[in-house]
Amino acid sequence: MENREKINKKIEKDYNAHQENPGPSEESIKEKDDKPVANTIKWVIAIAVIIMAIIYFFFL
């Protein structure tokens, strides 16, 4: 339940009033993802694991 509260926090507009438990800033929510390398790495690792499994099972 605690994790759900952290995820559903609203954008913080008055940081001074909520210093102990602030929500995310508007900039962090609306920031453009100009370097989407995570998807590329995910696919490269998946393909590498499949190729290594093929090599292991068929050639060793």
C-alpha positions as CSV (number, residue, x, y, z in Angstrom):
1,M,0.0,0.0,0.0
2,E,2.9,2.4,0.8
3,N,4.3,1.9,-2.7
4,R,1.0,2.8,-4.3
5,E,0.9,6.1,-2.4
6,K,4.4,7.0,-3.7
7,I,3.4,6.2,-7.3
8,N,0.1,8.2,-7.2
9,K,1.6,11.4,-5.8
10,K,0.5,14.5,-7.6
11,I,2.9,17.0,-9.2
12,E,4.3,19.2,-6.5
13,K,3.4,22.9,-6.8
14,D,4.1,24.1,-3.2
15,Y,7.4,22.5,-2.1
16,N,7.7,24.6,1.1
17,A,4.4,23.2,2.4
18,H,5.3,19.6,1.8
19,Q,9.1,19.5,2.4
20,E,8.9,16.2,4.4
21,N,7.1,14.3,1.7
22,P,7.1,16.2,-1.6
23,G,5.7,14.9,-4.8
24,P,7.7,14.9,-8.1
25,S,8.4,18.2,-9.8
26,E,6.5,19.1,-12.9
27,E,9.8,19.2,-14.9
28,S,10.6,15.6,-13.9
29,I,7.2,14.3,-15.1
30,K,7.1,16.2,-18.4
31,E,10.8,15.8,-19.2
32,K,11.4,14.7,-22.8
33,D,13.3,11.4,-23.1
34,D,15.9,12.4,-25.6
35,K,18.2,9.4,-25.0
36,P,16.0,6.2,-25.1
37,V,18.9,3.9,-24.8
38,A,17.1,1.6,-22.3
39,N,15.0,0.0,-25.0
40,T,18.0,-0.5,-27.2
41,I,20.0,-2.2,-24.4
42,K,17.0,-4.4,-23.6
43,W,16.8,-5.7,-27.1
44,V,20.6,-6.1,-27.5
45,I,20.8,-8.1,-24.3
46,A,17.9,-10.3,-25.3
47,I,19.3,-11.1,-28.7
48,A,22.7,-11.8,-27.2
49,V,21.3,-14.2,-24.7
50,I,19.3,-16.0,-27.5
51,I,22.4,-16.3,-29.7
52,M,24.6,-17.6,-26.8
53,A,21.9,-20.2,-26.0
54,I,21.8,-21.4,-29.6
55,I,25.6,-21.6,-29.7
56,Y,25.7,-23.4,-26.3
57,F,23.0,-26.0,-27.2
58,F,24.0,-26.7,-30.8
59,F,27.7,-26.4,-30.9
60,L,29.0,-27.4,-27.5
